[in-house]
């Protein structure tokens, strides 16, 4: 679905190759994650445009949402880094630099792409102002849910040196949640809350389905541990 977009826009192809060689911050944020987010964001944009405006997304809109997805993690920052809350800003700034360097036009769309990247981060708590930003934010959050989300959460926790769970109190019945120390805590601090934060109808139903999968995993783990 996404290949023709790269073929018609040489700059997208160049961005893809630049992003391909960036060392990921962790196994959950590799190049394949970036491509999946791009595919999801493009699908969401197309579906939402058809629903809201009874039209198809323009070439400029499609290219912009793919560019924003390709660049949303272009400055890798580990989840346990003190720069974590600055990662979206750093990526947005790098995106503007690269888009200008490669001659992306119109200039106004560069700002839309940069703004979408700035708004997408969960830790930043921002609400996207454009459909491109909403599509990117929802696509990135879908990747945190379901089977892929489970894989990525465990991989990221391992890379941070976190334990799988607290053996003495796995479900934090008598302690504060700490997802930097215990990967299971991340399900309660963030993942299972994500569906209520989705901005588009197109992604919301899928988010609920994927969250149910994660809840099933948590329930099964509770059953096995207890």
Backbone as CSV, one residue per row, in Angstrom:
resi,resn,N_x,N_y,N_z,CA_x,CA_y,CA_z,C_x,C_y,C_z
1,UNK,0.822,-1.203,0.000,0.000,0.000,0.000,0.861,1.261,0.000
2,UNK,2.021,1.178,0.661,2.812,2.392,0.847,3.881,2.568,-0.222
3,UNK,4.248,1.501,-0.921,5.326,1.582,-1.901,5.106,2.643,-2.979
4,UNK,3.901,2.778,-3.553,3.702,3.820,-4.572,3.964,5.231,-4.052
5,UNK,3.748,5.446,-2.766,4.005,6.766,-2.188,5.499,7.073,-2.257
6,UNK,6.325,6.090,-1.959,7.771,6.286,-2.044,8.209,6.478,-3.489
7,UNK,7.572,5.765,-4.387,7.969,5.830,-5.791,7.664,7.188,-6.412
8,UNK,6.585,7.827,-5.988,6.212,9.092,-6.620,6.912,10.291,-5.994
9,UNK,7.495,10.114,-4.816,8.142,11.233,-4.125,9.562,10.832,-3.745
10,UNK,10.532,11.355,-4.489,11.926,10.967,-4.274,12.411,11.351,-2.884
11,UNK,11.852,12.439,-2.316,12.295,12.874,-0.996,11.887,11.849,0.064
12,UNK,10.703,11.266,-0.080,10.291,10.231,0.860,11.249,9.043,0.797
13,UNK,11.667,8.698,-0.413,12.635,7.614,-0.559,13.951,7.934,0.120
14,UNK,14.385,9.179,-0.003,15.627,9.606,0.638,15.477,9.590,2.165
15,UNK,14.332,10.061,2.660,14.093,10.030,4.109,14.090,8.600,4.632
16,UNK,13.466,7.706,3.872,13.428,6.307,4.286,14.845,5.750,4.423
17,UNK,15.720,6.067,3.490,17.080,5.547,3.551,17.879,6.177,4.686
18,UNK,17.624,7.443,4.967,18.314,8.086,6.089,17.891,7.455,7.412
19,UNK,16.586,7.225,7.533,16.065,6.662,8.779,16.518,5.213,8.955
20,UNK,16.640,4.496,7.857,17.019,3.080,7.910,18.320,2.853,8.690
21,UNK,19.261,3.790,8.588,20.590,3.582,9.185,20.738,4.228,10.562
22,UNK,19.674,4.824,11.088,19.748,5.408,12.430,19.720,4.286,13.462
23,UNK,20.689,4.212,14.365,20.667,3.176,15.406,19.459,3.391,16.321
24,UNK,18.604,2.383,16.482,17.410,2.571,17.311,17.754,2.720,18.784
25,UNK,16.912,3.433,19.510,17.126,3.598,20.946,16.929,2.282,21.681
26,UNK,16.066,1.421,21.147,15.826,0.099,21.719,15.170,-0.759,20.659
27,UNK,15.002,-2.049,20.965,14.482,-2.992,19.975,13.040,-2.700,19.587
28,UNK,12.317,-1.990,20.420,10.929,-1.672,20.116,10.755,-0.477,19.204
29,UNK,11.860,0.231,18.926,11.773,1.434,18.109,12.749,1.356,16.935
30,UNK,12.717,0.230,16.255,13.620,0.026,15.129,12.998,0.528,13.825
31,UNK,13.689,0.306,12.731,13.234,0.780,11.426,11.900,0.148,11.019
32,UNK,11.694,-1.104,11.399,10.452,-1.786,11.032,9.256,-1.173,11.755
33,UNK,9.470,-0.745,13.000,8.423,-0.007,13.713,8.070,1.269,12.950
34,UNK,9.070,1.972,12.490,8.846,3.217,11.753,8.011,2.967,10.502
35,UNK,8.333,1.939,9.747,7.575,1.634,8.530,6.138,1.224,8.851
36,UNK,5.949,0.462,9.915,4.582,0.070,10.288,3.760,1.303,10.673
37,UNK,4.372,2.228,11.398,3.663,3.459,11.764,3.296,4.243,10.508
38,UNK,4.198,4.284,9.536,3.908,4.998,8.283,2.709,4.385,7.565
39,UNK,2.655,3.063,7.504,1.528,2.384,6.849,0.219,2.648,7.585
40,UNK,0.265,2.549,8.911,-0.936,2.803,9.707,-1.406,4.245,9.576
41,UNK,-0.471,5.182,9.653,-0.824,6.598,9.570,-1.454,6.926,8.223
42,UNK,-0.922,6.357,7.153,-1.479,6.588,5.825,-2.887,6.017,5.725
43,UNK,-3.086,4.824,6.268,-4.423,4.212,6.238,-5.422,5.055,7.031
44,UNK,-5.019,5.496,8.216,-5.909,6.307,9.055,-6.255,7.614,8.358
45,UNK,-5.252,8.268,7.773,-5.493,9.527,7.058,-6.526,9.325,5.951
46,UNK,-6.352,8.293,5.161,-7.267,8.036,4.052,-8.679,7.772,4.542
47,UNK,-8.809,6.949,5.578,-10.137,6.613,6.091,-10.822,7.820,6.716
48,UNK,-10.079,8.596,7.479,-10.662,9.762,8.135,-11.038,10.848,7.134
49,UNK,-10.219,11.035,6.112,-10.527,12.034,5.090,-11.812,11.660,4.362
50,UNK,-11.967,10.395,4.038,-13.179,9.947,3.351,-14.408,10.117,4.234
51,UNK,-14.274,9.876,5.535,-15.406,9.990,6.456,-15.784,11.449,6.707
52,UNK,-14.786,12.281,6.928,-15.043,13.661,7.340,-15.433,14.563,6.177
53,UNK,-14.716,14.420,5.088,-14.860,15.376,3.988,-15.447,14.778,2.719
54,UNK,-15.747,13.479,2.759,-16.282,12.783,1.578,-15.394,13.016,0.355
55,UNK,-14.097,12.909,0.586,-13.125,13.066,-0.501,-11.938,12.174,-0.220
56,UNK,-11.071,12.035,-1.193,-9.844,11.293,-0.960,-8.741,12.253,-0.515
57,UNK,-7.822,11.730,0.263,-6.702,12.563,0.705,-5.874,12.999,-0.497
58,UNK,-5.360,14.212,-0.444,-4.533,14.709,-1.538,-3.150,14.067,-1.481
59,UNK,-2.446,14.146,-2.607,-1.075,13.640,-2.656,-0.214,14.348,-1.607
60,UNK,-0.396,15.644,-1.469,0.386,16.412,-0.504,0.126,15.932,0.921
61,UNK,-1.139,15.655,1.254,-1.480,15.168,2.595,-0.888,13.780,2.840
62,UNK,-1.007,12.909,1.849,-0.483,11.557,1.998,1.036,11.579,2.173
63,UNK,1.700,12.365,1.352,3.159,12.457,1.469,3.563,13.019,2.834
64,UNK,2.806,13.987,3.312,3.137,14.614,4.591,2.973,13.650,5.753
65,UNK,1.921,12.842,5.738,1.716,11.924,6.862,2.777,10.820,6.853
66,UNK,3.192,10.392,5.669,4.264,9.395,5.588,5.587,9.999,6.063
67,UNK,5.861,11.234,5.652,7.087,11.899,6.096,7.109,12.063,7.615
68,UNK,5.981,12.453,8.185,5.934,12.637,9.638,6.176,11.310,10.359
69,UNK,5.643,10.224,9.802,5.855,8.908,10.420,7.308,8.463,10.293
70,UNK,7.890,8.684,9.120,9.286,8.298,8.927,10.210,9.027,9.903
71,UNK,9.860,10.259,10.239,10.754,11.097,11.039,10.372,11.178,12.514
72,UNK,9.327,10.472,12.933,8.834,10.674,14.297,9.798,10.170,15.368
73,UNK,10.734,9.280,14.987,11.764,8.811,15.923,13.171,9.042,15.360
74,UNK,13.341,10.094,14.563,14.616,10.263,13.841,15.770,10.679,14.739
75,UNK,15.488,11.098,15.969,16.528,11.323,16.970,16.272,10.321,18.090
76,UNK,16.989,9.199,18.097,16.690,8.147,19.070,17.037,8.567,20.495
77,UNK,16.045,8.442,21.389,16.244,8.762,22.802,15.698,7.591,23.616
78,UNK,16.519,7.016,24.462,16.080,5.882,25.278,14.958,6.299,26.216
79,UNK,14.078,5.358,26.519,12.924,5.653,27.369,13.322,6.030,28.790
80,UNK,14.511,5.622,29.218,14.967,5.985,30.566,15.963,7.138,30.553
81,UNK,16.048,7.829,29.424,16.954,8.967,29.315,16.338,10.211,29.947
82,UNK,17.146,11.096,30.528,16.612,12.368,31.052,16.048,13.255,29.937
83,UNK,16.380,12.931,28.685,15.868,13.705,27.547,14.557,13.142,27.003
84,UNK,13.975,12.159,27.690,12.789,11.479,27.162,11.682,12.454,26.772
85,UNK,11.391,13.421,27.623,10.299,14.350,27.340,10.661,15.365,26.266
86,UNK,11.930,15.392,25.876,12.371,16.302,24.822,12.500,15.606,23.475
87,UNK,12.257,14.299,23.438,12.535,13.550,22.218,11.687,14.014,21.039
88,UNK,10.400,14.308,21.266,9.539,14.759,20.169,10.026,16.100,19.618
89,UNK,10.447,16.990,20.514,10.955,18.295,20.060,12.219,18.117,19.241
90,UNK,13.107,17.259,19.705,14.351,17.019,18.979,14.079,16.436,17.598
91,UNK,13.120,15.522,17.514,12.770,14.930,16.220,12.106,15.953,15.308
92,UNK,11.244,16.797,15.874,10.583,17.826,15.071,11.606,18.798,14.486
93,UNK,12.596,19.162,15.278,13.637,20.071,14.796,14.493,19.412,13.715
94,UNK,14.842,18.159,13.919,15.619,17.438,12.915,14.812,17.279,11.633
95,UNK,13.517,17.055,11.759,12.659,16.916,10.576,12.669,18.192,9.744
96,UNK,12.536,19.336,10.391,12.576,20.601,9.667,13.908,20.774,8.947
97,UNK,14.979,20.415,9.616,16.319,20.537,9.029,16.442,19.664,7.778
98,UNK,16.032,18.417,7.874,16.154,17.499,6.745,15.221,17.881,5.596
99,UNK,13.991,18.266,5.927,13.029,18.621,4.878,13.512,19.850,4.101
100,UNK,14.068,20.826,4.813,14.606,22.006,4.129,15.809,21.636,3.271
101,UNK,16.668,20.797,3.818,17.876,20.377,3.098,17.524,19.641,1.806
102,UNK,16.463,18.837,1.844,16.072,18.041,0.681,15.133,18.788,-0.271
103,UNK,14.731,20.006,0.118,13.898,20.823,-0.755,12.432,20.465,-0.753
104,UNK,11.915,20.043,0.401,10.485,19.702,0.492,9.642,20.957,0.312
105,UNK,8.685,20.876,-0.588,7.769,21.990,-0.825,6.331,21.475,-0.743
106,UNK,5.362,22.310,-0.397,5.520,23.709,0.003,6.094,23.842,1.410
107,UNK,6.662,24.998,1.686,7.285,25.238,2.980,6.271,25.070,4.106
108,UNK,5.027,25.500,3.872,3.997,25.383,4.899,3.778,23.963,5.356
109,UNK,3.937,23.000,4.450,3.739,21.609,4.819,4.880,21.090,5.688
110,UNK,6.044,21.710,5.587,7.136,21.332,6.487,6.711,21.574,7.938
111,UNK,6.051,22.705,8.166,5.602,23.039,9.512,4.535,22.065,9.999
112,UNK,3.660,21.620,9.091,2.629,20.638,9.451,3.277,19.328,9.884
113,UNK,4.279,18.887,9.118,4.988,17.645,9.436,5.700,17.780,10.780
114,UNK,6.431,18.874,10.954,7.139,19.100,12.208,6.175,19.173,13.383
115,UNK,5.045,19.849,13.179,4.048,19.958,14.244,3.445,18.618,14.610
116,UNK,3.195,17.779,13.612,2.653,16.448,13.876,3.625,15.633,14.722
117,UNK,4.913,15.731,14.395,5.928,15.002,15.156,6.006,15.537,16.585
118,UNK,5.952,16.844,16.745,6.008,17.451,18.071,4.835,17.000,18.927
119,UNK,3.660,16.823,18.304,2.440,16.504,19.044,2.256,15.019,19.338
120,UNK,3.016,14.137,18.687,2.656,12.721,18.729,2.980,12.034,20.053
121,UNK,3.941,12.546,20.787,4.478,11.858,21.958,3.454,11.734,23.090
122,UNK,3.398,10.557,23.697,2.511,10.338,24.844,2.991,11.136,26.046
123,UNK,4.295,11.102,26.294,4.827,11.799,27.466,4.663,13.305,27.349
124,UNK,4.580,13.826,26.121,4.399,15.260,25.934,3.004,15.739,26.264
125,UNK,2.015,14.853,26.176,0.636,15.182,26.542,-0.037,16.183,25.629
126,UNK,0.429,16.318,24.387,-0.134,17.303,23.473,-1.273,16.708,22.648
127,UNK,-2.196,17.565,22.241,-3.312,17.159,21.377,-3.041,17.702,19.980
128,UNK,-2.926,16.844,18.981,-2.637,17.315,17.622,-3.727,18.243,17.088
129,UNK,-3.300,19.239,16.316,-4.241,20.205,15.753,-4.676,19.846,14.342
130,UNK,-3.915,18.994,13.666,-4.218,18.648,12.275,-4.563,17.168,12.158
131,UNK,-5.249,16.819,11.075,-5.565,15.413,10.833,-4.290,14.606,10.631
132,UNK,-3.287,15.203,10.008,-2.009,14.515,9.840,-1.407,14.200,11.205
133,UNK,-1.470,15.144,12.119,-0.960,14.909,13.471,-1.750,13.849,14.210
134,UNK,-3.059,13.862,14.060,-3.898,12.856,14.726,-3.636,11.470,14.163
135,UNK,-3.465,11.390,12.847,-3.189,10.094,12.226,-1.850,9.544,12.716
136,UNK,-0.840,10.393,12.812,0.458,9.948,13.295,0.376,9.504,14.749
137,UNK,-0.252,10.311,15.596,-0.335,9.969,17.010,-1.061,8.636,17.211
138,UNK,-2.172,8.461,16.511,-2.940,7.219,16.656,-2.171,6.020,16.110
139,UNK,-1.485,6.199,14.999,-0.708,5.098,14.418,0.398,4.658,15.369
140,UNK,1.093,5.602,15.944,2.177,5.281,16.868,1.637,4.586,18.114
141,UNK,0.477,4.999,18.583,-0.100,4.393,19.786,-0.685,3.010,19.510
142,UNK,-1.170,2.782,18.305,-1.604,1.429,17.958,-0.452,0.440,18.063
143,UNK,0.737,0.892,17.721,1.925,0.035,17.789,2.276,-0.361,19.224
144,UNK,1.740,0.369,20.202,2.009,0.053,21.606,1.016,-0.959,22.157
145,UNK,0.036,-1.346,21.353,-1.029,-2.239,21.811,-0.993,-3.552,21.038
146,UNK,-1.759,-4.540,21.512,-1.869,-5.816,20.815,-0.609,-6.659,20.932
147,UNK,-0.500,-7.653,20.043,0.652,-8.557,20.073,1.955,-7.809,19.814
148,UNK,1.929,-6.875,18.870,3.129,-6.074,18.612,3.506,-5.246,19.835
149,UNK,2.507,-4.680,20.467,2.770,-3.894,21.663,3.385,-4.732,22.774
150,UNK,2.895,-5.955,22.923,3.454,-6.858,23.931,4.926,-7.140,23.651
151,UNK,5.222,-7.503,22.409,6.612,-7.723,22.009,7.469,-6.498,22.319
152,UNK,7.000,-5.330,21.883,7.800,-4.128,21.974,7.984,-3.684,23.427
153,UNK,6.962,-3.856,24.246,7.057,-3.468,25.648,8.101,-4.304,26.377
154,UNK,8.075,-5.608,26.160,9.048,-6.474,26.819,10.454,-6.178,26.309
155,UNK,10.586,-6.000,24.984,11.904,-5.702,24.416,12.470,-4.404,24.970
156,UNK,11.624,-3.390,25.079,12.082,-2.102,25.601,12.456,-2.216,27.068
157,UNK,11.651,-2.943,27.841,11.957,-3.131,29.256,13.290,-3.825,29.456
158,UNK,13.535,-4.863,28.657,14.810,-5.577,28.751,15.973,-4.631,28.435
159,UNK,15.811,-3.816,27.394,16.893,-2.903,27.004,17.177,-1.858,28.081
160,UNK,16.164,-1.535,28.890,16.327,-0.570,29.979,16.847,-1.221,31.256
161,UNK,16.940,-2.559,31.262,17.389,-3.252,32.462,16.293,-3.468,33.489
162,UNK,15.029,-3.318,33.061,13.909,-3.507,33.988,13.652,-5.001,34.217
163,UNK,13.160,-5.345,35.408,12.686,-6.694,35.671,11.340,-6.895,34.974
164,UNK,10.980,-8.146,34.694,9.681,-8.396,34.075,8.558,-7.941,34.986
165,UNK,8.663,-8.259,36.283,7.686,-7.797,37.269,8.309,-7.928,38.658
166,UNK,7.665,-7.322,39.630,8.115,-7.401,41.016,7.624,-8.725,41.594
167,UNK,8.544,-9.633,41.895,8.146,-10.948,42.399,7.329,-10.861,43.680
168,UNK,7.631,-9.885,44.533,6.937,-9.777,45.814,5.543,-9.177,45.666
169,UNK,5.355,-8.324,44.658,4.067,-7.637,44.476,3.892,-7.323,42.994
170,UNK,3.618,-8.332,42.149,3.612,-8.141,40.694,2.641,-7.080,40.212
171,UNK,1.485,-6.980,40.873,0.432,-6.089,40.380,0.293,-4.815,41.220
172,UNK,1.353,-4.517,41.960,1.446,-3.250,42.704,0.255,-3.026,43.632
173,UNK,-0.103,-4.072,44.369,-1.202,-3.926,45.320,-0.805,-3.056,46.506
174,UNK,0.488,-3.089,46.860,0.921,-2.343,48.034,2.153,-1.504,47.814
175,UNK,2.369,-1.084,46.580,3.534,-0.247,46.262,3.190,0.686,45.114
176,UNK,3.924,1.771,44.948,3.699,2.656,43.792,4.132,1.967,42.502
177,UNK,3.445,2.253,41.414,3.850,1.730,40.112,5.174,2.347,39.699
178,UNK,6.032,1.517,39.093,7.338,1.984,38.641,7.702,1.214,37.380
179,UNK,7.340,1.782,36.212,7.548,1.028,34.975,8.997,1.073,34.487
180,UNK,9.836,1.857,35.121,11.259,1.802,34.777,11.940,0.625,35.468
181,UNK,11.396,0.198,36.573,11.955,-0.931,37.306,11.282,-2.249,36.929
182,UNK,9.970,-2.196,36.605,9.193,-3.407,36.340,8.371,-3.228,35.064
183,UNK,8.633,-4.058,34.074,7.964,-3.916,32.784,6.456,-4.076,32.900
184,UNK,5.988,-5.006,33.741,4.545,-5.201,33.885,3.838,-3.921,34.324
185,UNK,4.496,-3.102,35.106,3.881,-1.851,35.562,3.498,-0.941,34.406
186,UNK,4.207,-1.065,33.278,3.934,-0.203,32.125,2.527,-0.449,31.560
187,UNK,2.014,-1.634,31.753,0.651,-1.916,31.311,-0.343,-1.033,32.049
188,UNK,-0.056,-0.752,33.319,-0.981,0.020,34.152,-0.696,1.520,34.118
189,UNK,0.559,1.898,33.925,0.869,3.326,33.849,0.486,3.929,32.508
190,UNK,0.461,3.091,31.444,0.230,3.654,30.122,-0.647,2.796,29.209
191,UNK,-0.215,1.567,28.939,-0.775,0.818,27.809,-2.288,0.631,27.887
192,UNK,-2.798,0.188,29.022,-4.230,-0.083,29.130,-5.069,1.197,29.184
193,UNK,-4.419,2.336,29.326,-5.117,3.631,29.303,-5.164,4.243,27.907
194,UNK,-4.388,3.700,26.986,-4.231,4.325,25.677,-5.527,4.478,24.873
195,UNK,-6.418,3.491,24.840,-7.590,3.638,23.961,-8.394,4.921,24.173
196,UNK,-8.428,5.431,25.394,-9.192,6.652,25.653,-8.514,7.903,25.106
197,UNK,-7.281,7.775,24.636,-6.551,8.930,24.125,-6.569,9.022,22.604
198,UNK,-7.219,8.085,21.917,-7.175,8.087,20.453,-8.029,9.219,19.889
199,UNK,-7.536,9.804,18.793,-8.157,11.004,18.223,-9.061,10.713,17.034
200,UNK,-8.926,9.538,16.420,-9.701,9.257,15.213,-10.594,8.044,15.407
201,UNK,-11.757,8.109,14.792,-12.691,6.990,14.841,-12.096,5.767,14.166
202,UNK,-11.340,5.986,13.118,-10.766,4.881,12.355,-9.845,4.014,13.205
203,UNK,-9.119,4.621,14.126,-8.155,3.883,14.936,-8.720,3.440,16.279
204,UNK,-9.780,4.084,16.747,-10.262,3.843,18.110,-10.747,2.401,18.316
205,UNK,-11.492,1.875,17.351,-12.007,0.510,17.494,-10.865,-0.501,17.521
206,UNK,-9.874,-0.291,16.653,-8.714,-1.186,16.640,-7.937,-1.081,17.947
207,UNK,-7.855,0.128,18.502,-7.149,0.317,19.772,-7.823,-0.473,20.889
208,UNK,-9.143,-0.439,20.933,-9.869,-1.180,21.972,-9.653,-2.679,21.831
209,UNK,-9.654,-3.156,20.590,-9.417,-4.580,20.345,-8.024,-4.995,20.794
210,UNK,-7.038,-4.183,20.466,-5.663,-4.509,20.846,-5.466,-4.403,22.355
211,UNK,-6.141,-3.460,22.987,-6.035,-3.334,24.440,-6.649,-4.544,25.134
212,UNK,-7.722,-5.085,24.580,-8.323,-6.295,25.136,-7.342,-7.463,25.097
213,UNK,-6.553,-7.525,24.030,-5.528,-8.562,23.937,-4.530,-8.419,25.091
214,UNK,-4.084,-7.191,25.342,-3.139,-6.972,26.439,-3.778,-7.278,27.785
215,UNK,-5.054,-6.923,27.952,-5.734,-7.225,29.210,-5.826,-8.726,29.418
216,UNK,-6.052,-9.457,28.326,-6.086,-10.911,28.418,-4.745,-11.477,28.859
217,UNK,-3.669,-10.899,28.356,-2.338,-11.324,28.781,-2.140,-11.066,30.268
218,UNK,-2.528,-9.886,30.732,-2.383,-9.552,32.155,-3.211,-10.502,33.010
219,UNK,-4.436,-10.790,32.577,-5.308,-11.703,33.331,-4.713,-13.106,33.400
220,UNK,-4.151,-13.570,32.282,-3.535,-14.894,32.267,-2.303,-14.935,33.162
221,UNK,-1.513,-13.857,33.142,-0.348,-13.798,33.994,-0.763,-13.820,35.468
222,UNK,-1.803,-13.075,35.793,-2.296,-13.069,37.181,-2.719,-14.480,37.606
223,UNK,-3.429,-15.159,36.691,-3.874,-16.528,36.969,-2.678,-17.449,37.239
224,UNK,-1.640,-17.348,36.425,-0.485,-18.229,36.571,0.312,-17.924,37.829
225,UNK,0.408,-16.645,38.167,1.198,-16.264,39.346,0.455,-16.550,40.645
226,UNK,-0.864,-16.492,40.592,-1.635,-16.675,41.823,-2.079,-18.115,42.016
